[in-house]
Amino acid sequence: MTPHRKHVGLLVLAVALFGCGGSIKGPDGSTAGACATLGACECMAASDRCSARTEACWCPSECNPNIACICGGGRFLGCDDRSVVSSCEAELARVEAMCGATAMVGQVRSLCATGNPVCIQGCLAQLTTTQSCSQIVCGFCLTCDCVLPEMPSALKTCVDGCAQP
């Protein structure tokens, strides 16, 4: 496609989006990706359909001063549609069931909530056998004293690649 055609295509897409009022509606009338546009407090208010993606120890006290937190300092990273997070959590449940005998399996429980759920789901889907459970390594634990050097893990590399800039 020539550069001129690309610009025309982008212009047509922009006009179509503007003509829709700035949003693209799904077949049920809902706005596609609406949660992704929400800030921290709006995401928490829409918890029936949205899920906050945060770093460990993020405290939503900025949204409600009556909320008391045990720790703080984490950042709000984004807001995801619950259906996306649910799909990731279903994949995580599969991995936890398959890898239940793995010592570090509990360290991956928060991956869907703290990372990009679509990307994390793809990483978890790569664990297909009980032998692949060995990719759940000490590096997933934030409070563990890991013995270094640690063997490389394809799962850890994949999850680290899912980090938001």
C-alpha positions in Angstrom: 0.0 0.0 0.0 1.4 3.4 -0.9 1.9 6.1 1.7 -0.9 8.1 0.1 -3.4 5.3 0.4 -2.4 4.7 4.1 -3.2 8.4 4.8 -6.5 8.1 3.0 -7.4 4.9 4.9 -6.5 6.6 8.3 -8.6 9.6 7.3 -11.6 7.4 6.5 -11.2 5.6 9.8 -11.0 8.8 11.7 -14.1 10.2 10.0 -16.0 7.0 10.8 -15.0 7.1 14.4 -15.9 10.8 14.7 -19.3 10.0 13.0 -19.9 7.5 15.8 -19.5 10.1 18.4 -15.9 9.1 19.1 -16.7 5.5 20.1 -17.4 2.3 18.4 -20.4 0.4 19.8 -20.6 -3.3 20.0 -23.6 -5.4 18.9 -25.1 -5.1 22.4 -24.8 -1.3 22.4 -21.8 -1.2 24.7 -18.7 0.8 23.9 -15.9 -1.4 22.8 -12.9 -1.1 25.1 -14.6 1.4 27.3 -12.8 0.3 30.5 -9.4 1.1 28.9 -10.3 4.8 28.8 -11.1 5.0 32.5 -8.8 6.5 35.2 -8.3 4.8 38.6 -11.3 6.2 40.4 -13.7 5.7 37.4 -12.4 2.1 37.0 -13.1 1.4 40.7 -16.6 2.9 40.3 -17.2 0.6 37.3 -16.0 -2.5 39.1 -19.1 -4.5 37.9 -17.7 -4.4 34.4 -14.1 -3.3 34.8 -11.0 -4.5 36.6 -8.1 -2.3 37.8 -4.6 -3.4 36.7 -2.1 -2.2 39.3 1.3 -2.7 40.7 1.6 -4.5 44.0 0.6 -2.3 47.0 -1.4 0.2 45.0 -4.0 1.6 47.3 -7.2 3.2 46.0 -7.4 5.7 48.9 -7.1 8.4 46.3 -10.6 7.5 45.2 -12.0 7.2 48.7 -10.2 8.5 51.8 -12.0 6.0 54.0 -10.1 3.1 52.4 -7.3 2.0 54.7 -4.5 0.0 53.1 -1.8 -2.2 54.6 0.8 -1.1 52.1 1.1 1.7 49.5 3.4 3.0 46.8 2.2 0.9 43.9 0.8 2.5 40.7 -2.5 2.2 38.9 -1.5 0.8 35.4 -4.8 0.7 33.6 -8.3 -0.5 33.5 -9.4 -3.7 31.7 -12.8 -5.2 30.7 -13.7 -7.9 33.2 -14.3 -10.4 30.4 -10.6 -10.0 29.4 -9.4 -10.5 32.9 -11.8 -13.4 33.4 -10.3 -15.2 30.4 -6.8 -14.7 31.8 -7.9 -15.9 35.2 -9.5 -19.0 33.6 -6.1 -19.8 32.0 -4.4 -19.1 35.3 -6.7 -21.5 37.1 -5.9 -24.2 34.5 -2.1 -23.7 35.1 -2.6 -23.7 38.9 -4.5 -27.0 38.7 -1.9 -28.6 36.3 1.1 -27.3 38.3 -0.3 -27.7 41.8 2.7 -29.7 42.9 5.1 -27.0 41.8 6.6 -25.2 44.8 6.3 -21.7 43.3 2.9 -22.0 41.7 1.3 -19.6 44.3 3.6 -16.9 43.1 1.8 -16.5 39.7 -1.7 -15.9 41.2 -1.7 -12.2 40.8 -0.3 -12.1 37.2 -3.7 -11.4 35.5 -4.4 -8.5 37.9 -1.0 -6.8 37.7 0.0 -7.4 34.1 -1.5 -7.0 30.7 -4.1 -9.8 30.9 -4.3 -10.6 27.2 -0.5 -10.9 27.0 -0.3 -12.8 30.3 -3.0 -15.2 29.1 -0.8 -16.0 26.0 2.2 -16.7 28.2 0.2 -19.0 30.5 -1.2 -20.8 27.5 2.3 -21.9 26.6 2.4 -24.1 29.7 0.8 -27.3 28.3 2.4 -30.1 30.3 3.3 -30.8 33.9 7.0 -30.6 32.8 6.5 -27.1 31.6 5.5 -26.2 35.2 9.2 -25.9 36.0 9.1 -22.5 34.2 7.3 -21.1 37.3 10.5 -20.1 39.1 11.5 -18.1 42.2 11.8 -14.9 40.1 8.0 -14.5 40.2 8.2 -14.1 44.0 8.6 -10.5 45.2 9.4 -11.4 48.8 11.4 -14.6 48.4 15.1 -15.0 49.0 16.0 -16.6 45.7 19.2 -18.5 45.3 21.0 -16.9 42.4 21.8 -17.5 39.6 18.4 -18.7 38.5 17.9 -20.8 35.4 16.3 -18.9 32.5 12.5 -19.4 32.3 10.6 -18.9 29.0 7.5 -18.1 31.1 9.3 -15.4 33.1 10.7 -13.9 29.9 7.3 -13.9 28.3 5.6 -12.3 31.4 8.4 -9.7 31.6 7.7 -8.8 28.0 4.1 -8.1 28.9 5.1 -5.2 31.1 3.4 -1.9 30.2 5.8 1.0 29.4 
